[in-house]
Amino acid sequence: MSRIIQLNLSELDHTRSSRVIDEYKDTKYLIVGKWGLVSDTFSVYSITGDILAKIRQQSMGRTPKFDIFFLHQFVGSSVINISMHYTTIFINGLNWLVIGNQEKQSYTIWHRREKIATIKSYGQSDQIIRLIKVDTFKHEPLVVAIAAILNHPSLVHTSRIKLRDLGTLAAKPNPNWENSQPFHFKCQT
């Protein structure tokens, strides 16, 4: 059974930590870390303080490479390809493909023909929120880590997000995916 979780990456940009919440505003995960230099990391923690997933930056530049760990085990590396409006990230090891539109900040994660997750974005005030729908509970920490990769400055600056062009958040997100509103997070441009 899938559920929808929300990520506010504006907190991550400013404080180097962010909560991941569900539609009831309950904290599900905590992301802590920073970007910039080789070997910088972001970690996804459970609410009990266990590290579930970790992303380590392996290179710098326009298309940085990341190593991905799940439950302290290396599971793959990312290969990023950026075109005019689209981003694709292939994660070796997991054989996951992230395909998305940079302008709309909307992404889908696939494993062969199976959809793993959908990540949609919207703006509210000076923040951008990512609404994450994961089809299998066990994939959530990895998908949250991938959502953090999508906020890397090299990927965000290419989209030049205009917050006023994105949707707005309802007072309370609706657990029905078709009618739900996205999470808040702020991308620096």
C-alpha positions as a Markdown table, in Angstrom:
| # | Residue | x | y | z |
|---|---|---|---|---|
| 1 | Met | 0.0 | 0.0 | 0.0 |
| 2 | Ser | 1.4 | 3.4 | -0.9 |
| 3 | Arg | 1.4 | 6.5 | 1.2 |
| 4 | Ile | 2.3 | 10.1 | 0.6 |
| 5 | Ile | 5.0 | 11.9 | 2.5 |
| 6 | Gln | 6.1 | 15.5 | 2.4 |
| 7 | Leu | 9.6 | 17.0 | 2.3 |
| 8 | Asn | 10.5 | 20.7 | 3.0 |
| 9 | Leu | 14.0 | 21.1 | 1.6 |
| 10 | Ser | 14.1 | 24.8 | 2.4 |
| 11 | Glu | 14.9 | 23.7 | 5.9 |
| 12 | Leu | 17.6 | 21.5 | 4.5 |
| 13 | Asp | 19.2 | 24.4 | 2.7 |
| 14 | His | 19.2 | 26.7 | 5.7 |
| 15 | Thr | 19.8 | 24.4 | 8.7 |
| 16 | Arg | 21.2 | 21.3 | 7.0 |
| 17 | Ser | 18.3 | 19.3 | 8.4 |
| 18 | Ser | 14.7 | 18.7 | 7.5 |
| 19 | Arg | 11.8 | 16.6 | 8.7 |
| 20 | Val | 9.8 | 14.3 | 6.4 |
| 21 | Ile | 6.2 | 14.3 | 7.4 |
| 22 | Asp | 3.1 | 12.4 | 6.4 |
| 23 | Glu | -0.3 | 13.8 | 5.6 |
| 24 | Tyr | -1.1 | 14.0 | 9.3 |
| 25 | Lys | 2.0 | 16.1 | 10.0 |
| 26 | Asp | 3.6 | 13.2 | 11.9 |
| 27 | Thr | 7.4 | 13.1 | 11.5 |
| 28 | Lys | 8.5 | 9.9 | 9.6 |
| 29 | Tyr | 12.2 | 10.7 | 8.8 |
| 30 | Leu | 14.9 | 13.3 | 9.4 |
| 31 | Ile | 17.4 | 14.3 | 6.7 |
| 32 | Val | 20.7 | 15.7 | 7.9 |
| 33 | Gly | 23.8 | 16.7 | 5.9 |
| 34 | Lys | 25.3 | 19.1 | 3.4 |
| 35 | Trp | 26.4 | 19.4 | -0.2 |
| 36 | Gly | 29.3 | 21.1 | -1.8 |
| 37 | Leu | 32.5 | 19.1 | -1.5 |
| 38 | Val | 33.5 | 15.5 | -2.5 |
| 39 | Ser | 32.6 | 13.2 | 0.4 |
| 40 | Asp | 29.9 | 15.5 | 1.8 |
| 41 | Thr | 26.8 | 13.4 | 2.8 |
| 42 | Phe | 23.1 | 13.5 | 3.5 |
| 43 | Ser | 21.7 | 10.9 | 5.8 |
| 44 | Val | 18.1 | 9.8 | 6.2 |
| 45 | Tyr | 17.3 | 8.9 | 9.8 |
| 46 | Ser | 14.3 | 7.0 | 11.3 |
| 47 | Ile | 12.4 | 8.6 | 14.1 |
| 48 | Thr | 14.3 | 6.3 | 16.5 |
| 49 | Gly | 17.7 | 7.7 | 15.3 |
| 50 | Asp | 18.8 | 4.9 | 13.1 |
| 51 | Ile | 20.5 | 5.7 | 9.7 |
| 52 | Leu | 18.4 | 4.2 | 7.0 |
| 53 | Ala | 19.9 | 5.7 | 3.9 |
| 54 | Lys | 22.9 | 7.8 | 3.1 |
| 55 | Ile | 24.0 | 9.7 | 0.0 |
| 56 | Arg | 27.7 | 10.6 | -0.4 |
| 57 | Gln | 28.8 | 13.0 | -3.1 |
| 58 | Gln | 31.6 | 11.5 | -5.2 |
| 59 | Ser | 32.3 | 14.3 | -7.7 |
| 60 | Met | 31.7 | 17.9 | -8.3 |
| 61 | Gly | 30.5 | 19.8 | -11.4 |
| 62 | Arg | 27.4 | 20.2 | -13.5 |
| 63 | Thr | 26.5 | 16.5 | -13.1 |
| 64 | Pro | 27.9 | 15.3 | -9.8 |
| 65 | Lys | 28.0 | 11.6 | -9.0 |
| 66 | Phe | 26.6 | 10.2 | -5.7 |
| 67 | Asp | 27.1 | 6.9 | -3.9 |
| 68 | Ile | 23.9 | 5.5 | -2.3 |
| 69 | Phe | 23.8 | 3.4 | 0.9 |
| 70 | Phe | 20.8 | 1.6 | 2.4 |
| 71 | Leu | 21.1 | 0.2 | 6.0 |
| 72 | His | 24.9 | 0.7 | 5.9 |
| 73 | Gln | 25.3 | -1.3 | 2.7 |
| 74 | Phe | 26.4 | 0.2 | -0.6 |
| 75 | Val | 23.5 | -0.2 | -3.1 |
| 76 | Gly | 24.5 | 1.9 | -6.1 |
| 77 | Ser | 25.9 | 5.0 | -7.7 |
| 78 | Ser | 24.0 | 7.7 | -9.6 |
| 79 | Val | 24.6 | 8.7 | -13.2 |
| 80 | Ile | 23.0 | 12.1 | -14.0 |
| 81 | Asn | 22.1 | 13.3 | -17.4 |
| 82 | Ile | 20.7 | 16.8 | -17.8 |
| 83 | Ser | 19.1 | 18.1 | -21.1 |
| 84 | Met | 17.3 | 21.3 | -21.8 |
| 85 | His | 14.2 | 20.6 | -19.7 |
| 86 | Tyr | 14.6 | 17.0 | -18.5 |
| 87 | Thr | 16.7 | 15.2 | -16.0 |
| 88 | Thr | 17.4 | 11.5 | -15.9 |
| 89 | Ile | 19.3 | 9.8 | -13.1 |
| 90 | Phe | 20.2 | 6.1 | -13.4 |
| 91 | Ile | 21.1 | 4.4 | -10.2 |
| 92 | Asn | 23.5 | 1.5 | -10.9 |
| 93 | Gly | 23.1 | -1.4 | -8.6 |
| 94 | Leu | 19.4 | -0.7 | -7.9 |
| 95 | Asn | 18.7 | -0.4 | -11.6 |
| 96 | Trp | 16.3 | 2.5 | -10.9 |
| 97 | Leu | 15.7 | 5.3 | -13.4 |
| 98 | Val | 14.6 | 8.7 | -12.3 |
| 99 | Ile | 12.9 | 10.7 | -15.1 |
| 100 | Gly | 11.7 | 14.2 | -14.6 |
| 101 | Asn | 10.9 | 17.6 | -15.9 |
| 102 | Gln | 13.2 | 20.3 | -14.4 |
| 103 | Glu | 10.8 | 23.1 | -15.1 |
| 104 | Lys | 7.8 | 21.4 | -13.4 |
| 105 | Gln | 10.1 | 19.7 | -10.8 |
| 106 | Ser | 8.1 | 16.5 | -11.3 |
| 107 | Tyr | 9.8 | 13.1 | -11.3 |
| 108 | Thr | 9.0 | 9.4 | -11.6 |
| 109 | Ile | 11.2 | 6.6 | -10.4 |
| 110 | Trp | 11.1 | 3.3 | -12.3 |
| 111 | His | 12.6 | -0.2 | -11.9 |
| 112 | Arg | 12.2 | -1.8 | -15.2 |
| 113 | Arg | 8.4 | -1.5 | -15.8 |
| 114 | Glu | 7.5 | -1.1 | -12.2 |
| 115 | Lys | 6.8 | 2.4 | -10.9 |
| 116 | Ile | 8.6 | 2.9 | -7.5 |
| 117 | Ala | 7.6 | 6.4 | -6.7 |
| 118 | Thr | 6.4 | 9.8 | -7.9 |
| 119 | Ile | 7.8 | 13.1 | -6.7 |
| 120 | Lys | 5.8 | 16.3 | -7.4 |
| 121 | Ser | 6.7 | 19.9 | -6.4 |
| 122 | Tyr | 4.8 | 23.0 | -5.6 |
| 123 | Gly | 5.6 | 26.4 | -4.2 |
| 124 | Gln | 4.3 | 28.1 | -1.1 |
| 125 | Ser | 5.6 | 31.5 | 0.0 |
| 126 | Asp | 9.3 | 31.3 | -0.5 |
| 127 | Gln | 9.5 | 27.5 | -0.2 |
| 128 | Ile | 9.2 | 24.6 | -2.5 |
| 129 | Ile | 7.5 | 21.4 | -1.2 |
| 130 | Arg | 8.0 | 17.9 | -2.6 |
| 131 | Leu | 5.1 | 15.6 | -2.3 |
| 132 | Ile | 6.4 | 12.0 | -2.5 |
| 133 | Lys | 4.2 | 9.0 | -3.2 |
| 134 | Val | 6.0 | 5.7 | -2.7 |
| 135 | Asp | 4.4 | 2.5 | -3.8 |
| 136 | Thr | 6.2 | 0.2 | -1.4 |
| 137 | Phe | 7.0 | 1.2 | 2.2 |
| 138 | Lys | 10.5 | -0.4 | 2.2 |
| 139 | His | 11.6 | 2.0 | -0.6 |
| 140 | Glu | 10.7 | 5.2 | 1.3 |
| 141 | Pro | 14.1 | 6.0 | 2.8 |
| 142 | Leu | 15.8 | 5.6 | -0.6 |
| 143 | Val | 13.2 | 7.7 | -2.4 |
| 144 | Val | 13.6 | 10.4 | 0.3 |
| 145 | Ala | 17.4 | 10.3 | -0.3 |
| 146 | Ile | 16.8 | 10.6 | -4.1 |
| 147 | Ala | 14.5 | 13.6 | -3.4 |
| 148 | Ala | 17.4 | 15.2 | -1.6 |
| 149 | Ile | 19.7 | 14.6 | -4.6 |
| 150 | Leu | 17.1 | 16.4 | -6.7 |
| 151 | Asn | 17.7 | 19.5 | -4.5 |
| 152 | His | 21.4 | 19.5 | -5.3 |
| 153 | Pro | 22.4 | 23.0 | -6.5 |
| 154 | Ser | 23.7 | 21.7 | -9.9 |
| 155 | Leu | 20.2 | 20.2 | -10.6 |
| 156 | Val | 18.1 | 23.0 | -9.1 |
| 157 | His | 19.9 | 25.9 | -10.8 |
| 158 | Thr | 19.1 | 24.5 | -14.2 |
| 159 | Ser | 15.4 | 24.6 | -13.6 |
| 160 | Arg | 15.2 | 28.2 | -12.4 |
| 161 | Ile | 12.0 | 27.5 | -10.5 |
| 162 | Lys | 9.5 | 30.4 | -10.3 |
| 163 | Leu | 7.6 | 29.8 | -7.1 |
| 164 | Arg | 4.7 | 31.9 | -8.2 |
| 165 | Asp | 4.2 | 29.5 | -11.2 |
| 166 | Leu | 3.8 | 26.5 | -9.0 |
| 167 | Gly | 0.6 | 25.5 | -7.2 |
| 168 | Thr | -0.3 | 26.3 | -3.6 |
| 169 | Leu | -0.7 | 24.0 | -0.6 |
| 170 | Ala | -4.1 | 23.3 | 0.9 |
| 171 | Ala | -4.5 | 23.8 | 4.7 |
| 172 | Lys | -4.3 | 20.0 | 5.2 |
| 173 | Pro | -2.9 | 17.6 | 2.5 |
| 174 | Asn | -5.5 | 15.1 | 1.3 |
| 175 | Pro | -4.3 | 11.4 | 1.6 |
| 176 | Asn | -5.9 | 10.7 | -1.8 |
| 177 | Trp | -3.0 | 11.0 | -4.3 |
| 178 | Glu | -5.0 | 12.5 | -7.1 |
| 179 | Asn | -6.3 | 15.3 | -4.9 |
| 180 | Ser | -3.3 | 15.7 | -2.7 |
| 181 | Gln | -1.1 | 18.8 | -2.5 |
| 182 | Pro | 2.8 | 18.7 | -2.5 |
| 183 | Phe | 5.3 | 19.1 | 0.3 |
| 184 | His | 7.2 | 22.3 | 1.1 |
| 185 | Phe | 10.9 | 22.7 | 0.5 |
| 186 | Lys | 12.9 | 25.6 | -0.7 |
| 187 | Cys | 15.4 | 25.4 | -3.6 |
| 188 | Gln | 18.0 | 28.1 | -3.8 |
| 189 | Thr | 18.6 | 29.5 | -7.2 |
